[in-house]
Amino acid sequence: MEGFTIVHLSDLHAGPFLGRGDVRAVVDAVNSICADVCVISGDFITHHWSEALSVLDECAQLRAEAGVFAVFGNHDYKDRLEGRIADAYADRGIRFLRNDHVLIDRADGALSLLGIEDLEEARDLDFANARGALRPDEVELILCHNPGAARVLARGQCIGILSGHTHGGQVDLPVLRSLGPAHPGLRIRIGPTTLIVSRGLGALGFPLRVGAPAEVVVVRLASTSQHAAVTEKPRG
């Protein structure tokens, strides 16, 4: 699947600092890439499930050949109404993978896209069900909001894990960077698997980022003979 392109968004955190119309430029940029698949790795909201509706019109305009898929982040389980988010987004063409997978089968190979529920807030984590029966000719790519699961999920046929959650530190300064979730680094090799941790798009606490700019991550598959993975040392 040489050249297969995945666009990865994360951590919109719709609410006080991000709302209707604020991700329109992001959507236009994503659509200009003509990706094979687009994924969103959780934290659509900040406080209430209905905040996800404020960015739904823009998210529904995301385009990718094989579709747009998402998983929940820890914030999305507020009031245990995440099902309303999933239903609203499904009606607009965005499918949530809840311990589930979808097979993207092409003439040049097959990719199993897995979605794992959030490690902290989900009532049910079922890695086995999410993986299903992986064929020998398939590779898997995992969506998991919290990068803390990476060392459990990494294995031979898993080429990558796409996560968010940490905001890249959001304010990457002494003391302040320790107030949020531990950030392991942006690109980490775990055996044959590459963990990619997006800095995300939104913000929490205050509308400020220092040393951790918002980002859209673009991943293109390539043979190891042509492209070496970027590696960072983990940091707390």
C-alpha positions as a Markdown table, in Angstrom:
| # | Residue | x | y | z |
|---|---|---|---|---|
| 1 | Met | 0.0 | 0.0 | 0.0 |
| 2 | Glu | 2.8 | 2.3 | -0.9 |
| 3 | Gly | 1.7 | 6.0 | -0.7 |
| 4 | Phe | -1.5 | 5.2 | 1.2 |
| 5 | Thr | -2.3 | 8.5 | 3.0 |
| 6 | Ile | -3.9 | 9.0 | 6.4 |
| 7 | Val | -4.9 | 12.4 | 7.8 |
| 8 | His | -5.0 | 12.4 | 11.6 |
| 9 | Leu | -6.9 | 15.0 | 13.6 |
| 10 | Ser | -7.3 | 15.0 | 17.4 |
| 11 | Asp | -8.4 | 16.9 | 20.5 |
| 12 | Leu | -10.8 | 19.5 | 19.0 |
| 13 | His | -12.2 | 20.3 | 22.5 |
| 14 | Ala | -15.2 | 22.2 | 21.2 |
| 15 | Gly | -16.5 | 24.4 | 23.9 |
| 16 | Pro | -15.3 | 27.7 | 25.4 |
| 17 | Phe | -12.4 | 28.2 | 23.0 |
| 18 | Leu | -13.5 | 26.5 | 19.8 |
| 19 | Gly | -16.9 | 26.4 | 18.2 |
| 20 | Arg | -18.9 | 26.8 | 15.0 |
| 21 | Gly | -16.8 | 27.7 | 12.0 |
| 22 | Asp | -13.4 | 27.5 | 13.9 |
| 23 | Val | -12.2 | 24.4 | 12.1 |
| 24 | Arg | -13.3 | 25.4 | 8.6 |
| 25 | Ala | -9.8 | 26.2 | 7.5 |
| 26 | Val | -8.6 | 22.9 | 8.9 |
| 27 | Val | -11.2 | 21.0 | 6.9 |
| 28 | Asp | -10.2 | 22.8 | 3.7 |
| 29 | Ala | -6.6 | 21.9 | 4.3 |
| 30 | Val | -7.4 | 18.3 | 4.9 |
| 31 | Asn | -9.6 | 18.0 | 1.8 |
| 32 | Ser | -6.8 | 19.5 | -0.3 |
| 33 | Ile | -4.6 | 16.5 | 0.6 |
| 34 | Cys | -7.0 | 14.0 | -1.1 |
| 35 | Ala | -6.3 | 11.5 | 1.6 |
| 36 | Asp | -7.2 | 7.8 | 1.4 |
| 37 | Val | -8.7 | 7.9 | 5.0 |
| 38 | Cys | -9.2 | 10.6 | 7.6 |
| 39 | Val | -9.3 | 9.8 | 11.3 |
| 40 | Ile | -10.1 | 11.8 | 14.5 |
| 41 | Ser | -8.6 | 10.4 | 17.7 |
| 42 | Gly | -11.0 | 11.8 | 20.3 |
| 43 | Asp | -11.8 | 14.6 | 22.7 |
| 44 | Phe | -14.4 | 16.3 | 20.5 |
| 45 | Ile | -15.8 | 18.1 | 23.6 |
| 46 | Thr | -14.8 | 19.9 | 26.7 |
| 47 | His | -17.7 | 19.8 | 29.1 |
| 48 | His | -21.0 | 18.6 | 27.5 |
| 49 | Trp | -21.9 | 16.2 | 24.7 |
| 50 | Ser | -23.8 | 18.8 | 22.8 |
| 51 | Glu | -20.5 | 20.8 | 22.2 |
| 52 | Ala | -19.7 | 18.2 | 19.6 |
| 53 | Leu | -22.6 | 19.5 | 17.5 |
| 54 | Ser | -21.0 | 22.9 | 17.2 |
| 55 | Val | -18.2 | 21.5 | 15.0 |
| 56 | Leu | -20.3 | 18.8 | 13.3 |
| 57 | Asp | -21.2 | 20.8 | 10.2 |
| 58 | Glu | -17.5 | 21.4 | 9.5 |
| 59 | Cys | -16.4 | 17.8 | 10.4 |
| 60 | Ala | -19.1 | 16.4 | 8.1 |
| 61 | Gln | -17.3 | 18.2 | 5.2 |
| 62 | Leu | -14.1 | 16.1 | 5.7 |
| 63 | Arg | -13.4 | 14.0 | 2.6 |
| 64 | Ala | -11.3 | 10.8 | 2.2 |
| 65 | Glu | -11.6 | 8.0 | -0.3 |
| 66 | Ala | -12.1 | 5.2 | 2.2 |
| 67 | Gly | -14.1 | 7.4 | 4.7 |
| 68 | Val | -13.8 | 9.3 | 7.9 |
| 69 | Phe | -13.5 | 7.4 | 11.2 |
| 70 | Ala | -13.2 | 8.4 | 14.9 |
| 71 | Val | -12.7 | 7.2 | 18.5 |
| 72 | Phe | -13.7 | 8.8 | 21.7 |
| 73 | Gly | -11.4 | 10.5 | 24.1 |
| 74 | Asn | -11.8 | 10.8 | 27.9 |
| 75 | His | -13.7 | 14.0 | 27.7 |
| 76 | Asp | -16.3 | 12.6 | 25.3 |
| 77 | Tyr | -17.8 | 10.4 | 28.0 |
| 78 | Lys | -19.1 | 13.3 | 30.1 |
| 79 | Asp | -22.5 | 12.5 | 31.5 |
| 80 | Arg | -22.2 | 9.1 | 29.8 |
| 81 | Leu | -23.9 | 10.5 | 26.7 |
| 82 | Glu | -21.2 | 9.6 | 24.2 |
| 83 | Gly | -23.7 | 7.6 | 22.2 |
| 84 | Arg | -25.5 | 10.8 | 21.2 |
| 85 | Ile | -22.2 | 12.0 | 19.7 |
| 86 | Ala | -21.7 | 8.8 | 17.8 |
| 87 | Asp | -25.3 | 8.8 | 16.5 |
| 88 | Ala | -25.1 | 12.5 | 15.4 |
| 89 | Tyr | -21.8 | 12.0 | 13.6 |
| 90 | Ala | -22.9 | 8.7 | 12.0 |
| 91 | Asp | -25.9 | 10.5 | 10.4 |
| 92 | Arg | -23.3 | 12.8 | 8.7 |
| 93 | Gly | -21.0 | 10.1 | 7.5 |
| 94 | Ile | -18.4 | 9.8 | 10.3 |
| 95 | Arg | -18.2 | 6.4 | 11.9 |
| 96 | Phe | -17.0 | 5.8 | 15.5 |
| 97 | Leu | -15.0 | 2.6 | 16.0 |
| 98 | Arg | -15.8 | 1.4 | 19.5 |
| 99 | Asn | -13.6 | -1.6 | 20.1 |
| 100 | Asp | -14.2 | -2.3 | 16.4 |
| 101 | His | -12.4 | -2.3 | 13.1 |
| 102 | Val | -12.9 | -1.7 | 9.4 |
| 103 | Leu | -11.0 | -3.4 | 6.6 |
| 104 | Ile | -9.7 | -1.2 | 3.8 |
| 105 | Asp | -9.0 | -3.6 | 1.0 |
| 106 | Arg | -7.2 | -2.5 | -2.1 |
| 107 | Ala | -5.5 | -4.3 | -5.0 |
| 108 | Asp | -2.1 | -3.5 | -3.5 |
| 109 | Gly | -2.8 | -4.6 | 0.0 |
| 110 | Ala | -5.2 | -4.5 | 3.0 |
| 111 | Leu | -5.2 | -2.3 | 6.0 |
| 112 | Ser | -7.3 | -3.0 | 9.2 |
| 113 | Leu | -8.2 | 0.2 | 10.9 |
| 114 | Leu | -8.9 | -0.4 | 14.6 |
| 115 | Gly | -10.6 | 1.9 | 17.1 |
| 116 | Ile | -10.1 | 1.4 | 20.8 |
| 117 | Glu | -12.3 | 2.9 | 23.5 |
| 118 | Asp | -10.6 | 5.3 | 25.9 |
| 119 | Leu | -8.3 | 3.8 | 28.6 |
| 120 | Glu | -9.5 | 6.1 | 31.4 |
| 121 | Glu | -13.2 | 6.6 | 30.9 |
| 122 | Ala | -14.6 | 3.7 | 28.8 |
| 123 | Arg | -16.7 | 1.1 | 30.6 |
| 124 | Asp | -15.5 | -1.6 | 28.2 |
| 125 | Leu | -12.1 | -2.2 | 26.6 |
| 126 | Asp | -12.0 | -5.1 | 24.3 |
| 127 | Phe | -8.7 | -5.3 | 22.3 |
| 128 | Ala | -9.5 | -8.8 | 21.0 |
| 129 | Asn | -12.9 | -7.8 | 19.5 |
| 130 | Ala | -11.4 | -4.7 | 18.0 |
| 131 | Arg | -8.7 | -6.7 | 16.3 |
| 132 | Gly | -11.0 | -9.4 | 15.0 |
| 133 | Ala | -9.3 | -12.0 | 12.8 |
| 134 | Leu | -6.3 | -10.4 | 11.1 |
| 135 | Arg | -5.3 | -12.1 | 7.9 |
| 136 | Pro | -1.6 | -12.7 | 7.2 |
| 137 | Asp | -1.7 | -10.2 | 4.3 |
| 138 | Glu | -3.2 | -7.4 | 6.4 |
| 139 | Val | -1.5 | -4.8 | 8.5 |
| 140 | Glu | -3.2 | -2.9 | 11.2 |
| 141 | Leu | -3.4 | 0.8 | 12.2 |
| 142 | Ile | -4.8 | 1.6 | 15.6 |
| 143 | Leu | -6.7 | 4.7 | 16.8 |
| 144 | Cys | -6.5 | 5.1 | 20.6 |
| 145 | His | -6.9 | 8.4 | 22.2 |
| 146 | Asn | -4.6 | 7.8 | 25.1 |
| 147 | Pro | -1.0 | 6.9 | 24.1 |
| 148 | Gly | -0.6 | 4.9 | 27.3 |
| 149 | Ala | -1.9 | 1.7 | 25.7 |
| 150 | Ala | 0.8 | 1.7 | 23.0 |
| 151 | Arg | 3.2 | -0.8 | 24.6 |
| 152 | Val | 0.3 | -3.2 | 25.0 |
| 153 | Leu | -1.0 | -2.8 | 21.5 |
| 154 | Ala | 2.3 | -2.7 | 19.6 |
| 155 | Arg | 3.0 | -6.0 | 17.7 |
| 156 | Gly | 4.3 | -7.4 | 14.4 |
| 157 | Gln | 1.4 | -6.6 | 12.1 |
| 158 | Cys | 0.7 | -3.2 | 13.8 |
| 159 | Ile | 2.4 | -0.5 | 11.7 |
| 160 | Gly | 1.2 | 2.4 | 13.7 |
| 161 | Ile | -0.9 | 3.8 | 16.6 |
| 162 | Leu | -2.4 | 7.2 | 16.3 |
| 163 | Ser | -3.1 | 9.0 | 19.6 |
| 164 | Gly | -3.7 | 12.4 | 21.1 |
| 165 | His | -4.7 | 13.3 | 24.6 |
| 166 | Thr | -1.5 | 15.1 | 25.7 |
| 167 | His | -1.8 | 18.3 | 23.5 |
| 168 | Gly | 2.0 | 18.0 | 23.1 |
| 169 | Gly | 2.2 | 19.6 | 26.6 |
| 170 | Gln | 0.1 | 22.6 | 25.3 |
| 171 | Val | 2.3 | 24.9 | 27.3 |
| 172 | Asp | 5.7 | 23.4 | 27.1 |
| 173 | Leu | 7.4 | 25.2 | 29.9 |
| 174 | Pro | 8.9 | 24.0 | 33.2 |
| 175 | Val | 6.3 | 23.2 | 35.8 |
| 176 | Leu | 3.4 | 24.1 | 33.5 |
| 177 | Arg | 4.0 | 21.1 | 31.2 |
| 178 | Ser | 3.5 | 18.8 | 34.2 |
| 179 | Leu | 0.0 | 20.0 | 34.8 |
| 180 | Gly | -1.4 | 18.0 | 31.9 |
| 181 | Pro | -1.2 | 14.3 | 30.9 |
| 182 | Ala | 2.3 | 12.9 | 30.5 |
| 183 | His | 3.6 | 13.5 | 27.0 |
| 184 | Pro | 5.8 | 10.6 | 25.7 |
| 185 | Gly | 7.0 | 12.5 | 22.6 |
| 186 | Leu | 5.5 | 13.0 | 19.2 |
| 187 | Arg | 6.9 | 9.9 | 17.3 |
| 188 | Ile | 8.1 | 6.8 | 19.2 |
| 189 | Arg | 9.2 | 3.5 | 17.8 |
| 190 | Ile | 8.0 | 0.5 | 19.8 |
| 191 | Gly | 9.5 | -2.5 | 18.0 |
| 192 | Pro | 7.9 | -2.6 | 14.6 |
| 193 | Thr | 5.2 | -0.1 | 15.5 |
| 194 | Thr | 5.3 | 3.7 | 15.3 |
| 195 | Leu | 3.4 | 5.6 | 18.0 |
| 196 | Ile | 2.3 | 9.0 | 16.6 |
| 197 | Val | 1.0 | 11.4 | 19.3 |
| 198 | Ser | -0.8 | 14.4 | 17.8 |
| 199 | Arg | -0.6 | 17.8 | 19.6 |
| 200 | Gly | -4.2 | 18.2 | 18.5 |
| 201 | Leu | -6.2 | 21.3 | 17.5 |
| 202 | Gly | -7.9 | 22.6 | 20.6 |
| 203 | Ala | -6.9 | 23.8 | 24.1 |
| 204 | Leu | -8.0 | 23.2 | 27.7 |
| 205 | Gly | -7.9 | 25.5 | 30.7 |
| 206 | Phe | -6.9 | 28.6 | 28.7 |
| 207 | Pro | -6.7 | 29.4 | 24.9 |
| 208 | Leu | -2.9 | 29.3 | 24.8 |
| 209 | Arg | -0.2 | 27.1 | 23.4 |
| 210 | Val | 3.5 | 27.6 | 23.9 |
| 211 | Gly | 6.0 | 25.3 | 22.2 |
| 212 | Ala | 3.3 | 22.9 | 21.2 |
| 213 | Pro | 1.5 | 24.3 | 18.1 |
| 214 | Ala | -1.8 | 22.8 | 16.9 |
| 215 | Glu | -1.3 | 20.4 | 14.1 |
| 216 | Val | -2.8 | 18.2 | 11.5 |
| 217 | Val | -0.8 | 15.0 | 11.1 |
| 218 | Val | -0.3 | 13.4 | 7.6 |
| 219 | Val | 0.9 | 9.8 | 7.5 |
| 220 | Arg | 2.0 | 8.2 | 4.2 |
| 221 | Leu | 2.8 | 4.5 | 4.1 |
| 222 | Ala | 6.1 | 3.6 | 2.6 |
| 223 | Ser | 8.4 | 0.5 | 2.5 |
| 224 | Thr | 11.1 | 0.6 | 5.1 |
| 225 | Ser | 13.7 | 0.5 | 2.3 |
| 226 | Gln | 12.5 | 3.9 | 1.0 |
| 227 | His | 11.5 | 5.7 | 4.2 |
| 228 | Ala | 12.9 | 5.5 | 7.8 |
| 229 | Ala | 10.5 | 6.3 | 10.6 |
| 230 | Val | 11.1 | 9.4 | 12.7 |
| 231 | Thr | 12.0 | 8.5 | 16.2 |
| 232 | Glu | 12.0 | 10.4 | 19.5 |
| 233 | Lys | 13.1 | 9.4 | 22.9 |
| 234 | Pro | 10.2 | 9.1 | 25.3 |
| 235 | Arg | 9.9 | 11.9 | 27.9 |
| 236 | Gly | 7.7 | 12.2 | 30.9 |
